[in-house]
Amino acid sequence: MDLKDENLEKYILEHIDSEPEYLKELVRDTNLYTLKPRMLSGHLQGRILKMFCSMMSVERILEIGTFTGYSALCMAEALPETGELHTIEINDEMEDFLLQLFEKRDSSAKIKLHIGDAIQIIPTIDGWFDVVFMDGNKRHYVEYYETVMPKLRLGGLIIADNTLWDGHVLEETRDAQTVGIQKFNDLIMSDDRVEKVIIPVRDGMTLIRKIKN
């Protein structure tokens, strides 16, 4: 990012809703204690996720890929008292950190943490979802999509992260993660059950709205 882009990003962050202090603390902890802090959603994306969930009047949210919990906490802000957010993290080393975080920040226990393979866990969760945030292993985006579509309500929204993959989607490559994103993007483009648009925010976010079963 050149100086102009850094200044523009700073301007944007100064002119949107502020980042809550507890999320700033979580950003610091993520940078201190994880090897890939860049995976964290961050201020701008976090406010976008919260706004989309608010606009959808969500009751139930599914997240694939919890990491350190930043995006889950942002989306949970939009839930009513009776709402639920199910978040799935495959790295069991994160379990204690996440349980302590959610216990501290989620006083009404809206956030339900699942540790394991999302493709196996999703069918075991009862009920429909209003919003799905997909931010797991890029190799498996197609499988995540096919697994979650039957559980997404009509009119529901999937938000898929990293769908521009730092521009690597334009390349011919054997890299498994890039190929996974490319296959996912091609699948979404041709799926007439959904409306879709790619938003060039950070590493690309695709909004996918289910319009028919």
Secondary structure, 3 states (H helix, E strand, C coil): CCHHHHHHHHHHHHCCCCCCHHHHHHHHHHHHHCCCHHHCCCHHHHHHHHHHHHHCCCCEEEEECCCCCHHHHHHHCCCCCCCEEEEEECCHHHHHHHHHHHHHHCCCCCEEEEECCHHHHHHHCCCCEEEEEECCCHHHHHHHHHHHHHHEEEEEEEEEECCCHHHHHHCCCCCHHHHHHHHHHHHHHHCCCEEEEEECCCCCEEEEEECCC
